Amino acid sequence: MATYQMRVFRGDSGSGEYVDYNVDVEEGQVILDVIHTIQATQAPDLAVRWNCKAGKCGSCSAEVNGKPRLMCMTRMNLFDPGGDAITVAPMKTWPHMRDLVTDVSFNYEVAKQIPAFNPREPEADGTYRMHQEDVDRGQEFRKCIECFLCQNVCHVIRDHEENKEAFFGPRWFVRLAELDMHPLDTEDRIPLARKMAGVSYCNITKCCTEVCPEDIHITDNAIIPLKERVADRYFDPLRWVGRKLKGK
């Protein structure tokens, strides 16, 4: 057992300060265990959002020493007990509610704007068929646990509040890519990706990919292909001529 100094943000609605706690930590414990220990022994009113404690619900997102992480998947042995205090803060992109809890409802409002999967008619024998590579591509995208760490680090959202009206963010580009690349889907979401979703605002810094706890290649496999499809549709000169000839 080792004693760590934890510096946890405490406060309501954007105001507050860091409070230091000394906590005895057992081998194998994670940041979320330590937060629960603080709740049980020193600060029973400490607010924190969590659910599965297995890295699959995405609820316990926070910033640990300034880096967005899942608290339930961040082991204490990554840190030196004799070193500086470990800071735990709420995600900075979303409105602060209390202590480590933020309001991520923006993401659920965005989700409502994305048309659902709309399958084509089945083949003559009543079945659907897909190539394995299409199955594998979709499986990667569906690993998303909606922790919103990628949304939190995206500077297009984080540094420019006004962009929340015109930019869906990386988590929802993953969703758009999953649907648009599905060979059985018939819905056209490219106009949505271009205008309302604002995929062109992304300058592919890959900061979202770096923090994804599910190792989804967000930039390479979702955002860049979406950008390419938008460019092919609206900025390819041959297609532009073709539309003009067809009167579109």
C-alpha positions in Angstrom: 0.0 0.0 0.0 1.2 3.5 -0.9 -0.1 7.0 0.0 -0.8 9.3 -2.9 -1.7 13.0 -2.9 -4.8 13.6 -5.0 -5.8 17.1 -6.2 -9.5 16.9 -7.1 -11.6 19.8 -8.6 -14.5 20.7 -6.3 -17.2 23.3 -7.2 -20.5 24.0 -8.9 -21.3 25.4 -12.3 -17.9 26.4 -13.4 -16.6 27.9 -10.2 -14.5 26.0 -7.7 -11.0 25.1 -6.8 -8.7 22.1 -6.4 -8.8 20.3 -3.0 -6.0 18.0 -1.8 -6.6 14.6 -0.3 -4.1 12.1 0.9 -5.3 8.5 0.1 -3.9 5.1 0.8 -3.9 3.1 -2.4 -3.7 -0.7 -2.7 -2.0 -2.5 -5.6 -4.1 -2.7 -8.7 -6.4 0.2 -8.0 -7.5 2.8 -10.6 -8.3 6.5 -10.4 -12.0 5.7 -9.9 -11.2 3.5 -6.9 -9.4 6.3 -5.3 -12.2 8.8 -6.0 -14.6 6.4 -4.4 -12.3 6.1 -1.4 -12.3 9.9 -1.0 -16.1 9.8 -1.2 -16.3 7.1 1.5 -13.7 8.5 3.9 -13.2 12.3 3.4 -15.7 13.9 1.0 -19.1 12.2 0.9 -20.6 15.0 -1.2 -18.0 14.6 -4.0 -19.9 14.2 -7.3 -18.6 11.9 -10.0 -20.4 10.1 -12.8 -19.7 6.4 -13.3 -21.4 3.1 -14.1 -19.8 -0.1 -15.3 -16.2 0.4 -13.9 -15.1 -1.8 -16.8 -14.2 0.7 -19.6 -17.4 0.0 -21.6 -19.9 2.7 -20.6 -17.8 5.8 -21.1 -19.4 7.5 -18.0 -16.3 8.2 -15.9 -14.4 10.5 -18.4 -12.2 13.1 -16.7 -8.9 14.9 -17.2 -6.1 13.3 -15.2 -3.0 15.4 -15.0 -4.4 17.4 -17.9 -5.0 14.3 -20.1 -8.5 13.1 -21.0 -8.9 9.5 -19.6 -11.4 7.0 -18.4 -10.9 7.0 -14.6 -11.8 3.3 -14.4 -9.0 2.4 -16.9 -6.2 4.6 -15.5 -4.2 2.6 -13.0 -2.5 4.2 -10.1 0.8 2.5 -10.7 1.3 4.8 -13.6 2.1 7.5 -11.1 4.8 7.9 -8.6 3.4 8.0 -5.0 6.3 10.3 -4.0 5.8 12.6 -6.9 3.6 15.6 -7.5 -0.1 15.5 -6.7 -2.3 13.8 -9.2 -4.9 16.2 -10.5 -8.4 15.0 -11.4 -10.6 17.6 -13.2 -13.9 17.5 -15.2 -13.8 17.6 -19.0 -13.3 21.2 -20.0 -15.3 21.3 -23.2 -18.7 20.7 -21.6 -20.6 22.9 -19.2 -19.6 22.2 -15.7 -22.3 20.9 -13.3 -20.6 19.9 -10.1 -17.2 18.6 -9.1 -16.2 16.0 -11.8 -19.6 16.0 -13.5 -20.2 17.8 -16.8 -23.3 18.3 -19.0 -22.7 16.3 -22.2 -26.2 16.6 -23.5 -24.9 18.4 -26.6 -23.9 15.0 -27.9 -27.4 13.5 -27.5 -28.9 16.5 -29.3 -26.5 15.9 -32.2 -27.4 12.2 -32.3 -31.0 13.1 -33.0 -30.0 14.9 -36.2 -28.4 11.9 -37.9 -30.8 9.8 -39.9 -31.1 6.2 -38.8 -30.0 3.2 -40.7 -32.3 2.7 -43.7 -31.8 -0.7 -45.3 -32.4 -1.5 -49.0 -34.7 -4.3 -50.0 -33.4 -7.9 -49.4 -32.3 -10.1 -52.2 -34.7 -12.5 -54.0 -34.2 -15.2 -51.4 -35.0 -12.8 -48.6 -31.4 -12.4 -47.3 -28.8 -9.7 -47.1 -25.2 -10.2 -48.1 -22.0 -8.2 -47.3 -18.3 -8.6 -47.9 -16.3 -9.3 -44.8 -14.3 -6.1 -45.2 -17.5 -4.1 -44.9 -18.4 -6.1 -41.8 -15.0 -5.4 -40.3 -15.1 -1.7 -41.0 -18.5 -1.3 -39.3 -17.3 -3.4 -36.3 -14.5 -0.9 -35.7 -16.9 2.1 -35.6 -19.3 0.3 -33.4 -16.6 -0.1 -30.7 -17.3 3.5 -29.7 -18.5 3.7 -26.0 -19.5 7.4 -26.2 -17.1 8.5 -23.5 -16.8 11.8 -25.5 -13.1 12.1 -24.9 -12.6 12.7 -28.6 -15.2 15.5 -28.5 -13.5 16.9 -25.4 -10.0 17.3 -27.0 -11.3 18.5 -30.4 -10.1 22.1 -30.5 -12.8 23.0 -33.1 -15.3 22.5 -30.3 -13.2 23.2 -27.3 -11.7 26.5 -28.3 -14.7 27.9 -30.3 -18.1 27.7 -28.5 -19.8 29.1 -31.6 -18.8 26.0 -33.6 -21.2 23.8 -31.5 -23.9 25.2 -33.8 -22.2 24.0 -37.0 -19.9 21.1 -36.1 -20.9 17.6 -34.9 -17.4 16.5 -33.8 -15.4 13.3 -34.2 -17.7 10.9 -32.3 -20.5 11.8 -34.7 -18.3 11.7 -37.8 -17.6 8.1 -36.8 -21.4 7.5 -36.7 -21.9 9.2 -40.1 -19.0 7.2 -41.6 -20.4 3.9 -40.2 -23.8 4.5 -41.8 -22.5 6.0 -45.1 -20.1 3.1 -45.7 -22.6 0.5 -44.9 -23.4 -1.3 -48.2 -27.0 -2.1 -47.3 -27.9 1.5 -46.3 -29.8 3.7 -48.7 -29.8 7.1 -46.9 -27.7 9.9 -48.4 -26.0 11.7 -45.6 -23.2 13.4 -47.5 -25.1 16.7 -47.7 -25.5 16.5 -43.9 -21.8 15.8 -43.4 -20.9 18.8 -45.6 -23.3 21.4 -44.2 -24.9 20.7 -40.8 -22.2 18.4 -39.5 -19.4 20.7 -40.7 -16.8 18.0 -41.5 -14.8 20.5 -43.5 -13.9 22.3 -40.2 -11.8 19.4 -39.1 -8.1 19.9 -39.9 -7.2 16.3 -39.1 -4.8 16.9 -36.2 -5.6 13.3 -35.0 -6.0 14.5 -31.4 -9.3 12.6 -31.2 -7.6 9.3 -32.3 -4.9 9.7 -29.7 -7.3 9.7 -26.8 -9.8 7.0 -28.0 -9.8 4.3 -25.3 -11.1 1.8 -28.0 -8.3 2.5 -30.4 -10.7 3.5 -33.2 -8.8 5.2 -36.0 -11.2 8.1 -36.0 -9.2 10.4 -38.3 -7.9 7.9 -40.9 -10.9 5.6 -41.2 -13.8 7.9 -40.6 -13.1 11.6 -41.0 -10.8 11.5 -44.0 -13.0 9.2 -46.0 -16.0 11.5 -45.2 -14.0 14.5 -46.4 -13.1 12.6 -49.6 -16.8 11.7 -50.2 -17.8 15.4 -49.7 -15.0 16.5 -52.0 -15.9 14.0 -54.7 -19.6 15.0 -54.6 -19.2 18.8 -54.5 -15.7 19.8 -55.7 -14.7 17.2 -58.4 -14.6 19.2 -61.6 -15.8 16.3 -63.8 -18.8 15.8 -61.5 -19.5 19.5 -61.5 -19.6 19.5 -65.4 -21.8 16.4 -65.3 -24.3 18.1 -63.0 -24.3 21.2 -65.2 -25.0 19.1 -68.3 -27.9 17.4 -66.4 -29.3 20.7 -65.2 -28.7 20.0 -61.6 
